[in-house]
Amino acid sequence: MNKNELDPDWVESQLRDAQWETSSFSSGGTNCVQIAFLDEGIVALRDSKNIKKAPHLFTDSEYDAFVSAIVHGELRRR
């Protein structure tokens, strides 16, 4: 799936019906990243403080690489 070729109407309907998840480490869910697993292997990430802003979309493999980089400390500020 090429996320850059997604039908905007499909994306809109997926986001409208998305089940957003917040980390259990969040303090009330108001200052964190939220995630939704959409159909077709697409993952959406958004800022809980600004849910009206368009989320970032990833393919499953991009999301897996992102999470792996976090877990392995590869995205730390130098």
N, C-alpha and C positions, 0 to 999 in steps of 0.2 A: 504494500500500500504506500503510495506516495502522498504524504500529507499535503503537499503543495497543490495537488490536483483534486482536493476534496470539494464537493459541491457545497457552496455556502449555505444553501437551504438545508442540506443534510446536517451540516455542522450546527446550524442554529437549532434545529429540532433536537439534536443529541444533547446540546448544552442546556436547552430548556428542560429536558427530562432527566438530566444527570443527577446521580446520587453522589453528592460531594462528601468527601471524608476529610476529617481533621485529625491530626495526630493526637494520641492520648496524652502526650507530653505538653500539649497546648494549654495555656491558661485561659480557659473559657472560649477558645476558638476564635478570638478576635485579633490575634497578632501572630498569624502563621500562614503557612501555605496549605491550600486545600487541593485535593486530587480527586479526579473522577475518571473511571475507566469506561470509555465509550465503546461502541461497536466497532467492528473492522480493525481492531488492534490499535486504536488511538487512545492516548492518555492526555488528559487536560490538567494543567496546573494553574491555580489562580491565587491571588493575594486575598486573604480573608478581610482585609481592611478596605478593599476596593473591588467588590465582586461585580460591579458593573463594567469594569475594564475587561477587554477580551483576554481570555486565558491563553497561555502558551500551550501549543499542541505538539505532542511527540508521538512517534511510532513506538510500539512496544520495545523494539530493540534500542532506540534512542533513549527511552526512559530507563531501560535496564543499564545502559552505559552511564547515564547520569547518576543513578543511585549507586552504582559500583564505584564511580569516582568519588562520591561523597564518603562512602564507607571506607575507602582506602586513603582518605585524606588528600586526594589529588586536587581538590578545589579550594584548598585553604589559601587565604591571603598570605603572600610572602612578605 
